[in-house]
Amino acid sequence: MMTPTAWAVDLASTPGQKPAAARLRAGREPYDTAIAAYERIVAGGDADTDWDRAAPVFYGRWDERARVNHAAGGQQQNEKAALAFAGPGAFDPPATRQALRRLTAEVLVLAGELDGNPPPALAAQLAELFPRGAVDVQPGAAHFPFLDDPEWFAARIERFLSEGAWAPGRRADPAGRPRPGQGRRTPTGARPPVRRRTVEADAPREGRRRRCPSSTPRCRYA
């Protein structure tokens, strides 16, 4: 599961967690402008201009690859389907949690170190719902780890598919930074070695209209 939202199990980033992750890059552009726009969105705004200005916080690197992905986002979304997915009565968290506890397959939840939805701590809570779940945190990545560091991402997924969620790897250096191709692997029930914040259930309000018309993945990230 790559940077998944977890509304279906009554886990969601709080309004405080989302901008907190973005603020990790405060102090330089384009992030200061993006953070200000994202804070307005989290506070309830939904202007298309703010979604475009906030785009850099969704990526680990605001480079040409990220810009192309952002510009093409509107062609990759179905607004009608997105609204139906998160509409009233779409989720039954207790039933979904029970179903996940019966899953026997190994599950890897991959989070981005700089992602606010879900932040790594919340991704770890999601992994704990699976009997054989594990969480890994991609360094320097945000909501699109496959763009932020394709080589790291591909190596981690390949290792999971070939060896399972608990694939052995080289140990991290003394500072705790994973070596290339080696993420922060955390067993379920343990805290991920990342900045820790309080996690509270904050599922979308029933009946709230979730807009997805522009190039930013707002239905997944807002």
C-alpha positions, 0 to 999 in steps of 0.5 A: 500500500503506497501512501494510502489514505485510511478513512475506511478504517477510521484513521485520517490525518488531523488538520494539525498533522497535514500542514505540520509535515509540509512545514518540515521544509519551511524557510525556502521557496517554493515551499513557503508559498506552498505551505501558506496555500496548503494551510488555507486549504486545510482551514476550509478553503478550496480555491483552485489557485491555492491547490496549484500553489500548494502542489510542491508540498505533495512531492519530495522534490519540486523538479521537472518530473513533479511538475509534469505529474502535477500538470497531468493530474486532471487527466488522471482523475474521475471527479464523479467516481471520487465523490462517490467513493467518499460519499455518505455511507461509503465506509464501514470502519468496524467491518473493514477492520475485522476483515483486515484482521483475517487477511493472511497475506503479508502487507507492506505500507509504504509512507513518505517521510515528508507526507502529511496524509498519511504521516509515517506514524499514521501509516504505522497504525494502519499496518498494525491492523494487518496480522502480517503488516509492516511499515516502511518510510521512504526518506525524503519522499512525500505523497508520490514516492515513485517520483521522488526517488524511483530507484529507491522505490523500485528496489523496495517494492522488488524486495517486498515482492521477492522476499516479503515484507520482512526482507533482510537488508543492510543496517542503517548507519549510526545516525539512523539514516537508511542506506540506498535501497534500505528503508526504515522497517518497523514491526507492527506494534512498534513506533516508526523512527520518525518525528512522532505526533499524536494521531486522532481519528478524523474521518471525512464528515458525512456528506461533505463534498470532496472536489477533485477538478484540478491537477492536484490529487485533492481527494487523496491529500486534502 
